[in-house]
């Protein structure tokens, strides 16, 4: 709303009331606790991996094995992957913090393929 006003996209300030107020941290924690944990069980993950096509299988394994997210995987170059030693040495793109991940043989094989 502020951008629209500052950029002259609206003739007058937009009144949006209290419904846009950010909830407190406590409110967010309570809402998340009510939803329950969002986690896959081992057998569910095995079924997902086994049914995925090759590129997606490698991405899923990187996510599970190394905690890489969509953006991490999308921008992953080939150079940080050590197939012989089984390591992925890749800093987090957003923060630049280093990350060394020992890859499972299944992950390295999927990446190699």
Buried (B, 14 or more C-beta within 10 A) or exposed (E): EEEEEEEEEEEEEEEEEEEEEEEEEEEEEEEEEEEEEEEEEEEEBEEBBEEBEEEEBBBBBBBBBBEBEEEBBEEBEEEBBEEEEBBBEBEBEEEEEEBEBEBBEBBBBBBEE
